Amino acid sequence: MRKISFSPPDITEAEITEVAEALQSGWITTGPRTKLLERRIAAYIETGKNDIDTESDVARWSNRVVCLNSATAAEELNLRILGIGPGDEVIVPAYTYTATASAAIHCGATVVFVDIQKDGDASTHMPEMDYKALEAAINEKTKAIVAVDLAGIIADYETIYGIVERKKELFRAVESDGTPLGDLNHRIQASLGRIAVLSDAAHSLGASRIFRGEKKYCGAIADFTSFSFHAVKNFTTAEGGASTWKPIAGVDDAEIYKFYQLLSLHGQNKDALAKTKLGAWEYDIIGPWYKCNMTDVMAAIGLRQLDRYPKLLERRAEIIAKYDAVCDELGIRHLVHRTADSTSSGHLYLIRIPGIAAEQRNAVIERMAELGVATNVHYKPLPMMTAYKRYGWDIADFQNAYGYYANLISLPLHTLLSDEDIEYVCDSLRKTVKEMNLC
Ligand SMILES: Cc1ncc(COP(=O)(O)O)c(C=O)c1O
């Protein structure tokens, strides 16, 4: 029997050597490696190229990426840069991981869940929001919509932008409170002049989609995007994440970048590197803010992961093609990671076994585990979770999310799987569904 784990990190000697060099360099917290990773990710988002590595080239790329210690921090800072807080509503799909919603709660905003489309999007089957329900949920308090590029498939932002344009007359930009951050919050909201469109892109670095007639990479579509580099993600820095944003008319990227730095480092106007300059000890605290910066040890992993990333995505696509063939043979519904318009980052392989209930789904997961195959469920909808039930949410109001979840299983999808491992997963699935008379 083989032992197939669900999502182990893919770390090579290249990452290990870079981490060792970072440790030996005398600079282990936020510093040159983090700054280089930010520029390289910015270039990757703009061009799909991962090999822009020299200092001189790097200077050509935007400073619209800020590396942080998690996607959750990135989601929260995206909302804080926008000035979203108490009295504001943030619309989130009911079908996502808690961080999409909890980041808004951390800011004091009210989360409004929206159900997904029945069985997900018609072409990719990704559990996208029901856009009619989304439009109906908007009111004068709505300040942001957070779409989720679940499994690495980019959501339909053209439709979301269409909705926020139609609802423009309900939107009022936050007033400045006279502080530098409050003033920036006001100018960003006033420049957008509508509800902000945010992307929870925890799964989707490197995904692309035709947007307004042009191929765009994830990070260049929503107004603000958050990525996760957590250990189970396609691209990892152990823990980690990043924020990025699209240019905002009349607001300087450098100013936005500076405020992300301040928000992520205690509101301190000099980072540790700047304070090491001879005699430059003195700093000020601009606001009593947060601590969620990326370290250079983490960035070292990321720099070498980025070198390898296109190959890692190719391997994921190969595995997906093999799984697709078996699911099609067995009549099992699965995500469609590649369409004429969209290429996903292939983060998760979600299958749905027709007609089964949650108990049978759990029995399939147990049988696969007995066969040595780790599977998972992405996700149990948030209105089913204790914390969100306490806010008064009830899964009975999210029938499509429940239906999507009840028969869903996530198969192992990662780049340490050999061809033999993939065959083994496929055989185990065939065997399980036949034994249980499910297909
Ligand atoms: C959809 C989604 N959003 C946000 C997060 C949070 O990521 P992080 O652990 O980097 O904060 C995750 C993590 O799994 C996720 O799946």
The ligand as a MOL file (V3000), in Angstrom:
LIG
                    3D

  0  0  0     0  0            999 V3000
M  V30 BEGIN CTAB
M  V30 COUNTS 16 16 0 0 0
M  V30 BEGIN ATOM
M  V30 1 C -9.3070 30.9300 0.4580 0
M  V30 2 C -8.2940 31.2370 1.5140 0
M  V30 3 N -8.1480 32.4980 1.9360 0
M  V30 4 C -7.2510 32.8310 2.8710 0
M  V30 5 C -6.4370 31.8910 3.4510 0
M  V30 6 C -5.4970 32.2990 4.5400 0
M  V30 7 O -4.1670 32.1080 4.1790 0
M  V30 8 P -3.0140 32.3030 5.2570 0
M  V30 9 O -2.9220 31.0140 6.0030 0
M  V30 10 O -1.7760 32.5770 4.4380 0
M  V30 11 O -3.3740 33.4370 6.1260 0
M  V30 12 C -6.5390 30.5660 3.0420 0
M  V30 13 C -5.6840 29.5410 3.6600 0
M  V30 14 O -5.7890 28.3730 3.4560 0
M  V30 15 C -7.4870 30.2250 2.0580 0
M  V30 16 O -7.6220 28.9570 1.6430 0
M  V30 END ATOM
M  V30 BEGIN BOND
M  V30 1 1 1 2
M  V30 2 1 2 3
M  V30 3 2 2 15
M  V30 4 2 3 4
M  V30 5 1 4 5
M  V30 6 1 5 6
M  V30 7 2 5 12
M  V30 8 1 6 7
M  V30 9 1 7 8
M  V30 10 2 8 9
M  V30 11 1 8 10
M  V30 12 1 8 11
M  V30 13 1 12 13
M  V30 14 1 12 15
M  V30 15 2 13 14
M  V30 16 1 15 16
M  V30 END BOND
M  V30 END CTAB
M  END
